[in-house]
Amino acid sequence: MTPLILYRQQAAKEQDAADAAVLENVRDRSRRAAEAWTKLASQIEHADELRAKRQATVDAGKLANGDPNHEQAIGSPDGNTSAPAATGERGVGQGEGPEEEQPGQARAGQAARRKLSQADHQQPVARKIV
């Protein structure tokens, strides 16, 4: 069962409960629930429409470029869809800093930040002046 079908069924179920409710607060609660389920279903439909429209645009662009197999990756000019190789090749966002932190360094840094944070929240001690 797809989420869209489930959401539509739940909306109908809550609307039936609202129609059958005697108490006003129960009727309002069921109507709000039905509206929420309907809104979720609408969001899924909208996302599906956008996905289909985007796919049609991508397919039309690939056909215009003469790629009948549609194997080229979106946004990749050379069609390379493989992950970075283990030979030191890095993907986007990896190793951008001057040095990468080692796992032990990351833990030490976290402990130091935690210690500083705890020190910031300690109450000052009242001292007796003699």
Backbone as XML, in Angstrom:
<?xml version="1.0"?>
<chain id="A" units="angstrom">
  <residue number="1" name="MET">
    <atom name="N" x="0.846" y="-1.165" z="0.000"/>
    <atom name="CA" x="0.000" y="0.000" z="0.000"/>
    <atom name="C" x="0.899" y="1.238" z="0.000"/>
  </residue>
  <residue number="2" name="THR">
    <atom name="N" x="0.631" y="2.137" z="-0.909"/>
    <atom name="CA" x="1.430" y="3.349" z="-1.000"/>
    <atom name="C" x="0.991" y="4.344" z="0.075"/>
  </residue>
  <residue number="3" name="PRO">
    <atom name="N" x="1.884" y="5.244" z="0.450"/>
    <atom name="CA" x="1.506" y="6.253" z="1.453"/>
    <atom name="C" x="0.307" y="7.096" z="1.007"/>
  </residue>
  <residue number="4" name="LEU">
    <atom name="N" x="0.206" y="7.396" z="-0.272"/>
    <atom name="CA" x="-0.903" y="8.200" z="-0.763"/>
    <atom name="C" x="-2.244" y="7.523" z="-0.483"/>
  </residue>
  <residue number="5" name="ILE">
    <atom name="N" x="-2.316" y="6.237" z="-0.759"/>
    <atom name="CA" x="-3.552" y="5.486" z="-0.511"/>
    <atom name="C" x="-3.847" y="5.445" z="0.984"/>
  </residue>
  <residue number="6" name="LEU">
    <atom name="N" x="-2.819" y="5.193" z="1.786"/>
    <atom name="CA" x="-2.996" y="5.155" z="3.235"/>
    <atom name="C" x="-3.509" y="6.489" z="3.757"/>
  </residue>
  <residue number="7" name="TYR">
    <atom name="N" x="-2.927" y="7.593" z="3.299"/>
    <atom name="CA" x="-3.340" y="8.909" z="3.769"/>
    <atom name="C" x="-4.778" y="9.216" z="3.367"/>
  </residue>
  <residue number="8" name="ARG">
    <atom name="N" x="-5.156" y="8.853" z="2.151"/>
    <atom name="CA" x="-6.538" y="9.067" z="1.711"/>
    <atom name="C" x="-7.519" y="8.229" z="2.550"/>
  </residue>
  <residue number="9" name="GLN">
    <atom name="N" x="-7.139" y="6.983" z="2.854"/>
    <atom name="CA" x="-8.004" y="6.136" z="3.678"/>
    <atom name="C" x="-8.149" y="6.705" z="5.086"/>
  </residue>
  <residue number="10" name="GLN">
    <atom name="N" x="-7.056" y="7.175" z="5.663"/>
    <atom name="CA" x="-7.105" y="7.733" z="7.008"/>
    <atom name="C" x="-7.960" y="9.011" z="7.027"/>
  </residue>
  <residue number="11" name="ALA">
    <atom name="N" x="-7.837" y="9.836" z="5.984"/>
    <atom name="CA" x="-8.644" y="11.057" z="5.903"/>
    <atom name="C" x="-10.134" y="10.709" z="5.854"/>
  </residue>
  <residue number="12" name="ALA">
    <atom name="N" x="-10.476" y="9.712" z="5.056"/>
    <atom name="CA" x="-11.879" y="9.296" z="4.966"/>
    <atom name="C" x="-12.373" y="8.730" z="6.295"/>
  </residue>
  <residue number="13" name="LYS">
    <atom name="N" x="-11.538" y="7.945" z="6.947"/>
    <atom name="CA" x="-11.885" y="7.355" z="8.239"/>
    <atom name="C" x="-12.132" y="8.452" z="9.285"/>
  </residue>
  <residue number="14" name="GLU">
    <atom name="N" x="-11.260" y="9.458" z="9.332"/>
    <atom name="CA" x="-11.422" y="10.549" z="10.291"/>
    <atom name="C" x="-12.641" y="11.406" z="9.956"/>
  </residue>
  <residue number="15" name="GLN">
    <atom name="N" x="-12.925" y="11.593" z="8.677"/>
    <atom name="CA" x="-14.106" y="12.366" z="8.297"/>
    <atom name="C" x="-15.378" y="11.628" z="8.701"/>
  </residue>
  <residue number="16" name="ASP">
    <atom name="N" x="-15.393" y="10.305" z="8.541"/>
    <atom name="CA" x="-16.539" y="9.508" z="8.984"/>
    <atom name="C" x="-16.710" y="9.608" z="10.496"/>
  </residue>
  <residue number="17" name="ALA">
    <atom name="N" x="-15.592" y="9.573" z="11.221"/>
    <atom name="CA" x="-15.651" y="9.697" z="12.678"/>
    <atom name="C" x="-16.179" y="11.073" z="13.074"/>
  </residue>
  <residue number="18" name="ALA">
    <atom name="N" x="-15.793" y="12.107" z="12.332"/>
    <atom name="CA" x="-16.278" y="13.460" z="12.624"/>
    <atom name="C" x="-17.778" y="13.556" z="12.369"/>
  </residue>
  <residue number="19" name="ASP">
    <atom name="N" x="-18.236" y="12.925" z="11.303"/>
    <atom name="CA" x="-19.665" y="12.960" z="10.978"/>
    <atom name="C" x="-20.492" y="12.213" z="12.023"/>
  </residue>
  <residue number="20" name="ALA">
    <atom name="N" x="-19.930" y="11.162" z="12.605"/>
    <atom name="CA" x="-20.650" y="10.345" z="13.572"/>
    <atom name="C" x="-20.517" y="10.856" z="15.007"/>
  </residue>
  <residue number="21" name="ALA">
    <atom name="N" x="-19.605" y="11.788" z="15.238"/>
    <atom name="CA" x="-19.335" y="12.253" z="16.603"/>
    <atom name="C" x="-20.505" y="13.068" z="17.147"/>
  </residue>
  <residue number="22" name="VAL">
    <atom name="N" x="-20.773" y="12.861" z="18.433"/>
    <atom name="CA" x="-21.831" y="13.597" z="19.112"/>
    <atom name="C" x="-21.249" y="14.838" z="19.788"/>
  </residue>
  <residue number="23" name="LEU">
    <atom name="N" x="-20.109" y="14.674" z="20.411"/>
    <atom name="CA" x="-19.479" y="15.777" z="21.119"/>
    <atom name="C" x="-18.747" y="16.706" z="20.152"/>
  </residue>
  <residue number="24" name="GLU">
    <atom name="N" x="-18.858" y="17.992" z="20.409"/>
    <atom name="CA" x="-18.272" y="18.980" z="19.515"/>
    <atom name="C" x="-16.750" y="18.890" z="19.465"/>
  </residue>
  <residue number="25" name="ASN">
    <atom name="N" x="-16.114" y="18.691" z="20.642"/>
    <atom name="CA" x="-14.653" y="18.619" z="20.660"/>
    <atom name="C" x="-14.133" y="17.395" z="19.914"/>
  </residue>
  <residue number="26" name="VAL">
    <atom name="N" x="-14.866" y="16.287" z="19.980"/>
    <atom name="CA" x="-14.473" y="15.076" z="19.256"/>
    <atom name="C" x="-14.647" y="15.298" z="17.757"/>
  </residue>
  <residue number="27" name="ARG">
    <atom name="N" x="-15.729" y="15.960" z="17.394"/>
    <atom name="CA" x="-15.988" y="16.253" z="15.982"/>
    <atom name="C" x="-14.886" y="17.173" z="15.427"/>
  </residue>
  <residue number="28" name="ASP">
    <atom name="N" x="-14.516" y="18.207" z="16.193"/>
    <atom name="CA" x="-13.453" y="19.120" z="15.753"/>
    <atom name="C" x="-12.119" y="18.399" z="15.628"/>
  </residue>
  <residue number="29" name="ARG">
    <atom name="N" x="-11.817" y="17.550" z="16.594"/>
    <atom name="CA" x="-10.549" y="16.811" z="16.557"/>
    <atom name="C" x="-10.489" y="15.923" z="15.318"/>
  </residue>
  <residue number="30" name="SER">
    <atom name="N" x="-11.585" y="15.229" z="15.030"/>
    <atom name="CA" x="-11.616" y="14.339" z="13.861"/>
    <atom name="C" x="-11.526" y="15.129" z="12.557"/>
  </residue>
  <residue number="31" name="ARG">
    <atom name="N" x="-12.154" y="16.287" z="12.514"/>
    <atom name="CA" x="-12.063" y="17.110" z="11.306"/>
    <atom name="C" x="-10.641" y="17.620" z="11.104"/>
  </residue>
  <residue number="32" name="ARG">
    <atom name="N" x="-9.982" y="18.032" z="12.188"/>
    <atom name="CA" x="-8.589" y="18.482" z="12.063"/>
    <atom name="C" x="-7.687" y="17.341" z="11.601"/>
  </residue>
  <residue number="33" name="ALA">
    <atom name="N" x="-7.947" y="16.147" z="12.131"/>
    <atom name="CA" x="-7.147" y="14.985" z="11.715"/>
    <atom name="C" x="-7.388" y="14.681" z="10.237"/>
  </residue>
  <residue number="34" name="ALA">
    <atom name="N" x="-8.638" y="14.767" z="9.795"/>
    <atom name="CA" x="-8.956" y="14.515" z="8.382"/>
    <atom name="C" x="-8.255" y="15.544" z="7.493"/>
  </residue>
  <residue number="35" name="GLU">
    <atom name="N" x="-8.247" y="16.814" z="7.934"/>
    <atom name="CA" x="-7.563" y="17.855" z="7.163"/>
    <atom name="C" x="-6.059" y="17.589" z="7.091"/>
  </residue>
  <residue number="36" name="ALA">
    <atom name="N" x="-5.484" y="17.125" z="8.197"/>
    <atom name="CA" x="-4.045" y="16.838" z="8.212"/>
    <atom name="C" x="-3.714" y="15.684" z="7.266"/>
  </residue>
  <residue number="37" name="TRP">
    <atom name="N" x="-4.512" y="14.617" z="7.290"/>
    <atom name="CA" x="-4.267" y="13.484" z="6.391"/>
    <atom name="C" x="-4.425" y="13.910" z="4.934"/>
  </residue>
  <residue number="38" name="THR">
    <atom name="N" x="-5.420" y="14.744" z="4.664"/>
    <atom name="CA" x="-5.634" y="15.228" z="3.300"/>
    <atom name="C" x="-4.459" y="16.094" z="2.839"/>
  </residue>
  <residue number="39" name="LYS">
    <atom name="N" x="-3.947" y="16.925" z="3.752"/>
    <atom name="CA" x="-2.807" y="17.768" z="3.407"/>
    <atom name="C" x="-1.571" y="16.920" z="3.099"/>
  </residue>
  <residue number="40" name="LEU">
    <atom name="N" x="-1.347" y="15.869" z="3.883"/>
    <atom name="CA" x="-0.216" y="14.970" z="3.620"/>
    <atom name="C" x="-0.349" y="14.318" z="2.240"/>
  </residue>
  <residue number="41" name="ALA">
    <atom name="N" x="-1.560" y="13.879" z="1.918"/>
    <atom name="CA" x="-1.787" y="13.254" z="0.615"/>
    <atom name="C" x="-1.541" y="14.260" z="-0.510"/>
  </residue>
  <residue number="42" name="SER">
    <atom name="N" x="-1.971" y="15.501" z="-0.307"/>
    <atom name="CA" x="-1.759" y="16.536" z="-1.325"/>
    <atom name="C" x="-0.275" y="16.813" z="-1.528"/>
  </residue>
  <residue number="43" name="GLN">
    <atom name="N" x="0.479" y="16.813" z="-0.432"/>
    <atom name="CA" x="1.916" y="17.038" z="-0.542"/>
    <atom name="C" x="2.592" y="15.929" z="-1.338"/>
  </residue>
  <residue number="44" name="ILE">
    <atom name="N" x="2.161" y="14.695" z="-1.121"/>
    <atom name="CA" x="2.725" y="13.575" z="-1.879"/>
    <atom name="C" x="2.378" y="13.711" z="-3.359"/>
  </residue>
  <residue number="45" name="GLU">
    <atom name="N" x="1.131" y="14.068" z="-3.651"/>
    <atom name="CA" x="0.738" y="14.254" z="-5.050"/>
    <atom name="C" x="1.553" y="15.362" z="-5.706"/>
  </residue>
  <residue number="46" name="HIS">
    <atom name="N" x="1.748" y="16.453" z="-4.991"/>
    <atom name="CA" x="2.525" y="17.573" z="-5.529"/>
    <atom name="C" x="3.970" y="17.140" z="-5.796"/>
  </residue>
  <residue number="47" name="ALA">
    <atom name="N" x="4.557" y="16.403" z="-4.853"/>
    <atom name="CA" x="5.934" y="15.924" z="-5.031"/>
    <atom name="C" x="6.027" y="14.984" z="-6.232"/>
  </residue>
  <residue number="48" name="ASP">
    <atom name="N" x="5.035" y="14.126" z="-6.401"/>
    <atom name="CA" x="5.020" y="13.216" z="-7.555"/>
    <atom name="C" x="4.926" y="13.993" z="-8.872"/>
  </residue>
  <residue number="49" name="GLU">
    <atom name="N" x="4.099" y="15.047" z="-8.882"/>
    <atom name="CA" x="3.976" y="15.868" z="-10.087"/>
    <atom name="C" x="5.302" y="16.553" z="-10.422"/>
  </residue>
  <residue number="50" name="LEU">
    <atom name="N" x="5.952" y="17.115" z="-9.399"/>
    <atom name="CA" x="7.241" y="17.777" z="-9.624"/>
    <atom name="C" x="8.301" y="16.786" z="-10.095"/>
  </residue>
  <residue number="51" name="ARG">
    <atom name="N" x="8.295" y="15.593" z="-9.504"/>
    <atom name="CA" x="9.256" y="14.561" z="-9.892"/>
    <atom name="C" x="9.040" y="14.162" z="-11.352"/>
  </residue>
  <residue number="52" name="ALA">
    <atom name="N" x="7.792" y="13.984" z="-11.756"/>
    <atom name="CA" x="7.487" y="13.602" z="-13.141"/>
    <atom name="C" x="7.876" y="14.720" z="-14.114"/>
  </residue>
  <residue number="53" name="LYS">
    <atom name="N" x="7.606" y="15.971" z="-13.709"/>
    <atom name="CA" x="7.950" y="17.106" z="-14.562"/>
    <atom name="C" x="9.469" y="17.214" z="-14.719"/>
  </residue>
  <residue number="54" name="ARG">
    <atom name="N" x="10.197" y="17.022" z="-13.621"/>
    <atom name="CA" x="11.662" y="17.093" z="-13.680"/>
    <atom name="C" x="12.219" y="15.968" z="-14.543"/>
  </residue>
  <residue number="55" name="GLN">
    <atom name="N" x="11.672" y="14.776" z="-14.390"/>
    <atom name="CA" x="12.144" y="13.648" z="-15.187"/>
    <atom name="C" x="11.869" y="13.879" z="-16.664"/>
  </residue>
  <residue number="56" name="ALA">
    <atom name="N" x="10.721" y="14.465" z="-16.987"/>
    <atom name="CA" x="10.409" y="14.759" z="-18.391"/>
    <atom name="C" x="11.398" y="15.778" z="-18.961"/>
  </residue>
  <residue number="57" name="THR">
    <atom name="N" x="11.758" y="16.769" z="-18.135"/>
    <atom name="CA" x="12.727" y="17.773" z="-18.578"/>
    <atom name="C" x="14.089" y="17.144" z="-18.817"/>
  </residue>
  <residue number="58" name="VAL">
    <atom name="N" x="14.505" y="16.279" z="-17.901"/>
    <atom name="CA" x="15.799" y="15.602" z="-18.029"/>
    <atom name="C" x="15.803" y="14.707" z="-19.264"/>
  </residue>
  <residue number="59" name="ASP">
    <atom name="N" x="14.729" y="13.962" z="-19.457"/>
    <atom name="CA" x="14.643" y="13.081" z="-20.622"/>
    <atom name="C" x="14.664" y="13.885" z="-21.924"/>
  </residue>
  <residue number="60" name="ALA">
    <atom name="N" x="13.959" y="15.013" z="-21.946"/>
    <atom name="CA" x="13.934" y="15.839" z="-23.155"/>
    <atom name="C" x="15.330" y="16.401" z="-23.434"/>
  </residue>
  <residue number="61" name="GLY">
    <atom name="N" x="16.052" y="16.792" z="-22.386"/>
    <atom name="CA" x="17.409" y="17.308" z="-22.560"/>
    <atom name="C" x="18.356" y="16.249" z="-23.071"/>
  </residue>
  <residue number="62" name="LYS">
    <atom name="N" x="18.217" y="15.032" z="-22.584"/>
    <atom name="CA" x="19.088" y="13.944" z="-23.033"/>
    <atom name="C" x="18.801" y="13.579" z="-24.478"/>
  </residue>
  <residue number="63" name="LEU">
    <atom name="N" x="17.529" y="13.606" z="-24.863"/>
    <atom name="CA" x="17.192" y="13.310" z="-26.251"/>
    <atom name="C" x="17.720" y="14.412" z="-27.169"/>
  </residue>
  <residue number="64" name="ALA">
    <atom name="N" x="17.660" y="15.660" z="-26.713"/>
    <atom name="CA" x="18.169" y="16.773" z="-27.520"/>
    <atom name="C" x="19.683" y="16.684" z="-27.680"/>
  </residue>
  <residue number="65" name="ASN">
    <atom name="N" x="20.372" y="16.112" z="-26.689"/>
    <atom name="CA" x="21.829" y="15.960" z="-26.757"/>
    <atom name="C" x="22.236" y="14.697" z="-27.510"/>
  </residue>
  <residue number="66" name="GLY">
    <atom name="N" x="21.263" y="13.924" z="-27.963"/>
    <atom name="CA" x="21.564" y="12.735" z="-28.754"/>
    <atom name="C" x="21.975" y="11.539" z="-27.920"/>
  </residue>
  <residue number="67" name="ASP">
    <atom name="N" x="21.508" y="11.448" z="-26.700"/>
    <atom name="CA" x="21.840" y="10.320" z="-25.828"/>
    <atom name="C" x="20.617" y="9.411" z="-25.717"/>
  </residue>
  <residue number="68" name="PRO">
    <atom name="N" x="20.448" y="8.471" z="-26.649"/>
    <atom name="CA" x="19.257" y="7.616" z="-26.618"/>
    <atom name="C" x="19.263" y="6.623" z="-25.467"/>
  </residue>
  <residue number="69" name="ASN">
    <atom name="N" x="20.427" y="6.341" z="-24.881"/>
    <atom name="CA" x="20.484" y="5.358" z="-23.791"/>
    <atom name="C" x="20.157" y="5.967" z="-22.438"/>
  </residue>
  <residue number="70" name="HIS">
    <atom name="N" x="20.203" y="7.279" z="-22.298"/>
    <atom name="CA" x="19.906" y="7.982" z="-21.049"/>
    <atom name="C" x="20.774" y="7.494" z="-19.898"/>
  </residue>
  <residue number="71" name="GLU">
    <atom name="N" x="22.037" y="7.145" z="-20.148"/>
    <atom name="CA" x="22.887" y="6.605" z="-19.092"/>
    <atom name="C" x="23.744" y="7.670" z="-18.415"/>
  </residue>
  <residue number="72" name="GLN">
    <atom name="N" x="23.824" y="8.858" z="-18.985"/>
    <atom name="CA" x="24.670" y="9.895" z="-18.411"/>
    <atom name="C" x="24.033" y="10.408" z="-17.118"/>
  </residue>
  <residue number="73" name="ALA">
    <atom name="N" x="24.853" y="10.600" z="-16.099"/>
    <atom name="CA" x="24.354" y="11.064" z="-14.809"/>
    <atom name="C" x="23.955" y="12.527" z="-14.896"/>
  </residue>
  <residue number="74" name="ILE">
    <atom name="N" x="22.951" y="12.900" z="-14.116"/>
    <atom name="CA" x="22.499" y="14.283" z="-14.078"/>
    <atom name="C" x="23.589" y="15.129" z="-13.451"/>
  </residue>
  <residue number="75" name="GLY">
    <atom name="N" x="23.985" y="16.188" z="-14.112"/>
    <atom name="CA" x="24.977" y="17.110" z="-13.583"/>
    <atom name="C" x="26.408" y="16.638" z="-13.740"/>
  </residue>
  <residue number="76" name="SER">
    <atom name="N" x="26.639" y="15.477" z="-14.331"/>
    <atom name="CA" x="27.982" y="14.956" z="-14.518"/>
    <atom name="C" x="28.317" y="15.013" z="-16.003"/>
  </residue>
  <residue number="77" name="PRO">
    <atom name="N" x="29.214" y="15.912" z="-16.412"/>
    <atom name="CA" x="29.479" y="16.077" z="-17.837"/>
    <atom name="C" x="30.098" y="14.854" z="-18.492"/>
  </residue>
  <residue number="78" name="ASP">
    <atom name="N" x="30.837" y="14.043" z="-17.718"/>
    <atom name="CA" x="31.478" y="12.881" z="-18.319"/>
    <atom name="C" x="30.695" y="11.588" z="-18.106"/>
  </residue>
  <residue number="79" name="GLY">
    <atom name="N" x="29.586" y="11.670" z="-17.363"/>
    <atom name="CA" x="28.771" y="10.484" z="-17.139"/>
    <atom name="C" x="29.315" y="9.561" z="-16.075"/>
  </residue>
  <residue number="80" name="ASN">
    <atom name="N" x="30.344" y="9.980" z="-15.349"/>
    <atom name="CA" x="30.944" y="9.141" z="-14.311"/>
    <atom name="C" x="30.048" y="9.148" z="-13.085"/>
  </residue>
  <residue number="81" name="THR">
    <atom name="N" x="29.490" y="8.000" z="-12.745"/>
    <atom name="CA" x="28.611" y="7.904" z="-11.583"/>
    <atom name="C" x="29.242" y="7.105" z="-10.470"/>
  </residue>
  <residue number="82" name="SER">
    <atom name="N" x="30.502" y="6.713" z="-10.617"/>
    <atom name="CA" x="31.132" y="5.887" z="-9.595"/>
    <atom name="C" x="31.545" y="6.721" z="-8.402"/>
  </residue>
  <residue number="83" name="ALA">
    <atom name="N" x="31.707" y="6.053" z="-7.267"/>
    <atom name="CA" x="32.150" y="6.714" z="-6.049"/>
    <atom name="C" x="33.643" y="7.005" z="-6.160"/>
  </residue>
  <residue number="84" name="PRO">
    <atom name="N" x="34.182" y="7.911" z="-5.330"/>
    <atom name="CA" x="35.621" y="8.182" z="-5.377"/>
    <atom name="C" x="36.422" y="6.910" z="-5.127"/>
  </residue>
  <residue number="85" name="ALA">
    <atom name="N" x="37.501" y="6.789" z="-5.845"/>
    <atom name="CA" x="38.332" y="5.584" z="-5.729"/>
    <atom name="C" x="39.065" y="5.573" z="-4.399"/>
  </residue>
  <residue number="86" name="ALA">
    <atom name="N" x="39.508" y="4.409" z="-3.989"/>
    <atom name="CA" x="40.207" y="4.261" z="-2.713"/>
    <atom name="C" x="41.671" y="4.632" z="-2.842"/>
  </residue>
  <residue number="87" name="THR">
    <atom name="N" x="42.109" y="5.141" z="-3.978"/>
    <atom name="CA" x="43.515" y="5.456" z="-4.201"/>
    <atom name="C" x="43.858" y="6.881" z="-3.799"/>
  </residue>
  <residue number="88" name="GLY">
    <atom name="N" x="43.072" y="7.483" z="-2.910"/>
    <atom name="CA" x="43.367" y="8.826" z="-2.460"/>
    <atom name="C" x="42.514" y="9.881" z="-3.135"/>
  </residue>
  <residue number="89" name="GLU">
    <atom name="N" x="41.682" y="9.488" z="-4.074"/>
    <atom name="CA" x="40.790" y="10.421" z="-4.736"/>
    <atom name="C" x="39.718" y="10.820" z="-3.733"/>
  </residue>
  <residue number="90" name="ARG">
    <atom name="N" x="39.402" y="12.106" z="-3.659"/>
    <atom name="CA" x="38.439" y="12.568" z="-2.665"/>
    <atom name="C" x="37.204" y="13.121" z="-3.355"/>
  </residue>
  <residue number="91" name="GLY">
    <atom name="N" x="36.074" y="12.908" z="-2.707"/>
    <atom name="CA" x="34.826" y="13.459" z="-3.201"/>
    <atom name="C" x="34.653" y="14.885" z="-2.708"/>
  </residue>
  <residue number="92" name="VAL">
    <atom name="N" x="33.576" y="15.515" z="-3.099"/>
    <atom name="CA" x="33.293" y="16.883" z="-2.707"/>
    <atom name="C" x="33.086" y="16.950" z="-1.206"/>
  </residue>
  <residue number="93" name="GLY">
    <atom name="N" x="33.701" y="17.939" z="-0.553"/>
    <atom name="CA" x="33.498" y="18.146" z="0.867"/>
    <atom name="C" x="34.420" y="17.337" z="1.751"/>
  </residue>
  <residue number="94" name="GLN">
    <atom name="N" x="35.315" y="16.549" z="1.192"/>
    <atom name="CA" x="36.223" y="15.748" z="2.002"/>
    <atom name="C" x="37.602" y="16.373" z="1.977"/>
  </residue>
  <residue number="95" name="GLY">
    <atom name="N" x="38.186" y="16.529" z="3.141"/>
    <atom name="CA" x="39.557" y="17.013" z="3.226"/>
    <atom name="C" x="39.723" y="18.460" z="2.810"/>
  </residue>
  <residue number="96" name="GLU">
    <atom name="N" x="38.736" y="19.305" z="3.076"/>
    <atom name="CA" x="38.832" y="20.690" z="2.638"/>
    <atom name="C" x="39.698" y="21.523" z="3.568"/>
  </residue>
  <residue number="97" name="GLY">
    <atom name="N" x="39.861" y="21.107" z="4.817"/>
    <atom name="CA" x="40.632" y="21.877" z="5.782"/>
    <atom name="C" x="42.111" y="21.620" z="5.607"/>
  </residue>
  <residue number="98" name="PRO">
    <atom name="N" x="42.977" y="22.356" z="6.370"/>
    <atom name="CA" x="44.416" y="22.150" z="6.255"/>
    <atom name="C" x="44.819" y="20.740" z="6.685"/>
  </residue>
  <residue number="99" name="GLU">
    <atom name="N" x="44.184" y="20.217" z="7.713"/>
    <atom name="CA" x="44.443" y="18.849" z="8.147"/>
    <atom name="C" x="43.134" y="18.224" z="8.596"/>
  </residue>
  <residue number="100" name="GLU">
    <atom name="N" x="42.996" y="16.980" z="8.346"/>
    <atom name="CA" x="41.809" y="16.288" z="8.820"/>
    <atom name="C" x="42.035" y="15.831" z="10.250"/>
  </residue>
  <residue number="101" name="GLU">
    <atom name="N" x="40.991" y="15.920" z="11.062"/>
    <atom name="CA" x="41.102" y="15.447" z="12.441"/>
    <atom name="C" x="41.061" y="13.930" z="12.456"/>
  </residue>
  <residue number="102" name="GLN">
    <atom name="N" x="41.892" y="13.358" z="13.270"/>
    <atom name="CA" x="41.863" y="11.921" z="13.483"/>
    <atom name="C" x="40.778" y="11.621" z="14.506"/>
  </residue>
  <residue number="103" name="PRO">
    <atom name="N" x="40.269" y="10.381" z="14.564"/>
    <atom name="CA" x="39.197" y="10.066" z="15.498"/>
    <atom name="C" x="39.535" y="10.413" z="16.950"/>
  </residue>
  <residue number="104" name="GLY">
    <atom name="N" x="40.743" y="10.161" z="17.396"/>
    <atom name="CA" x="41.126" y="10.480" z="18.771"/>
    <atom name="C" x="41.142" y="11.981" z="19.023"/>
  </residue>
  <residue number="105" name="GLN">
    <atom name="N" x="41.560" y="12.739" z="18.010"/>
    <atom name="CA" x="41.588" y="14.187" z="18.148"/>
    <atom name="C" x="40.172" y="14.740" z="18.248"/>
  </residue>
  <residue number="106" name="ALA">
    <atom name="N" x="39.252" y="14.161" z="17.499"/>
    <atom name="CA" x="37.869" y="14.626" z="17.537"/>
    <atom name="C" x="37.284" y="14.403" z="18.930"/>
  </residue>
  <residue number="107" name="ARG">
    <atom name="N" x="37.566" y="13.232" z="19.529"/>
    <atom name="CA" x="37.051" y="12.952" z="20.871"/>
    <atom name="C" x="37.660" y="13.892" z="21.894"/>
  </residue>
  <residue number="108" name="ALA">
    <atom name="N" x="38.947" y="14.171" z="21.773"/>
    <atom name="CA" x="39.614" y="15.070" z="22.713"/>
    <atom name="C" x="39.033" y="16.480" z="22.585"/>
  </residue>
  <residue number="109" name="GLY">
    <atom name="N" x="38.777" y="16.901" z="21.361"/>
    <atom name="CA" x="38.184" y="18.214" z="21.142"/>
    <atom name="C" x="36.787" y="18.313" z="21.728"/>
  </residue>
  <residue number="110" name="GLN">
    <atom name="N" x="36.018" y="17.237" z="21.586"/>
    <atom name="CA" x="34.670" y="17.220" z="22.149"/>
    <atom name="C" x="34.720" y="17.292" z="23.664"/>
  </residue>
  <residue number="111" name="ALA">
    <atom name="N" x="35.651" y="16.561" z="24.278"/>
    <atom name="CA" x="35.770" y="16.569" z="25.731"/>
    <atom name="C" x="36.168" y="17.953" z="26.228"/>
  </residue>
  <residue number="112" name="ALA">
    <atom name="N" x="37.075" y="18.614" z="25.523"/>
    <atom name="CA" x="37.498" y="19.955" z="25.916"/>
    <atom name="C" x="36.339" y="20.946" z="25.798"/>
  </residue>
  <residue number="113" name="ARG">
    <atom name="N" x="35.576" y="20.849" z="24.732"/>
    <atom name="CA" x="34.424" y="21.742" z="24.580"/>
    <atom name="C" x="33.393" y="21.487" z="25.665"/>
  </residue>
  <residue number="114" name="ARG">
    <atom name="N" x="33.177" y="20.232" z="26.016"/>
    <atom name="CA" x="32.217" y="19.883" z="27.061"/>
    <atom name="C" x="32.676" y="20.442" z="28.401"/>
  </residue>
  <residue number="115" name="LYS">
    <atom name="N" x="33.978" y="20.332" z="28.684"/>
    <atom name="CA" x="34.530" y="20.833" z="29.940"/>
    <atom name="C" x="34.362" y="22.352" z="30.024"/>
  </residue>
  <residue number="116" name="LEU">
    <atom name="N" x="34.644" y="23.060" z="28.932"/>
    <atom name="CA" x="34.466" y="24.504" z="28.914"/>
    <atom name="C" x="33.006" y="24.873" z="29.106"/>
  </residue>
  <residue number="117" name="SER">
    <atom name="N" x="32.126" y="24.134" z="28.466"/>
    <atom name="CA" x="30.702" y="24.405" z="28.573"/>
    <atom name="C" x="30.227" y="24.214" z="30.008"/>
  </residue>
  <residue number="118" name="GLN">
    <atom name="N" x="30.693" y="23.179" z="30.677"/>
    <atom name="CA" x="30.306" y="22.946" z="32.068"/>
    <atom name="C" x="30.834" y="24.047" z="32.960"/>
  </residue>
  <residue number="119" name="ALA">
    <atom name="N" x="32.045" y="24.522" z="32.707"/>
    <atom name="CA" x="32.625" y="25.583" z="33.514"/>
    <atom name="C" x="31.838" y="26.881" z="33.348"/>
  </residue>
  <residue number="120" name="ASP">
    <atom name="N" x="31.309" y="27.127" z="32.177"/>
    <atom name="CA" x="30.523" y="28.335" z="31.938"/>
    <atom name="C" x="29.230" y="28.347" z="32.744"/>
  </residue>
  <residue number="121" name="HIS">
    <atom name="N" x="28.681" y="27.173" z="33.043"/>
    <atom name="CA" x="27.389" y="27.083" z="33.705"/>
    <atom name="C" x="27.484" y="26.907" z="35.215"/>
  </residue>
  <residue number="122" name="GLN">
    <atom name="N" x="28.668" y="26.882" z="35.784"/>
    <atom name="CA" x="28.806" y="26.730" z="37.220"/>
    <atom name="C" x="28.471" y="28.027" z="37.924"/>
  </residue>
  <residue number="123" name="GLN">
    <atom name="N" x="27.847" y="27.913" z="39.076"/>
    <atom name="CA" x="27.492" y="29.072" z="39.875"/>
    <atom name="C" x="28.723" y="29.585" z="40.616"/>
  </residue>
  <residue number="124" name="PRO">
    <atom name="N" x="28.867" y="30.903" z="40.731"/>
    <atom name="CA" x="29.993" y="31.447" z="41.480"/>
    <atom name="C" x="29.844" y="31.083" z="42.964"/>
  </residue>
  <residue number="125" name="VAL">
    <atom name="N" x="30.967" y="30.847" z="43.606"/>
    <atom name="CA" x="30.965" y="30.452" z="45.001"/>
    <atom name="C" x="31.069" y="31.721" z="45.845"/>
  </residue>
  <residue number="126" name="ALA">
    <atom name="N" x="30.179" y="31.847" z="46.840"/>
    <atom name="CA" x="30.254" y="32.995" z="47.756"/>
    <atom name="C" x="31.376" y="32.729" z="48.748"/>
  </residue>
  <residue number="127" name="ARG">
    <atom name="N" x="32.238" y="33.707" z="48.926"/>
    <atom name="CA" x="33.371" y="33.526" z="49.833"/>
    <atom name="C" x="33.233" y="34.470" z="51.023"/>
  </residue>
  <residue number="128" name="LYS">
    <atom name="N" x="33.606" y="33.964" z="52.119"/>
    <atom name="CA" x="33.523" y="34.732" z="53.354"/>
    <atom name="C" x="34.804" y="35.555" z="53.500"/>
  </residue>
  <residue number="129" name="ILE">
    <atom name="N" x="34.628" y="36.837" z="53.649"/>
    <atom name="CA" x="35.789" y="37.721" z="53.805"/>
    <atom name="C" x="36.096" y="37.839" z="55.293"/>
  </residue>
  <residue number="130" name="VAL">
    <atom name="N" x="37.346" y="37.563" z="55.670"/>
    <atom name="CA" x="37.737" y="37.582" z="57.076"/>
    <atom name="C" x="38.445" y="38.860" z="57.417"/>
  </residue>
</chain>
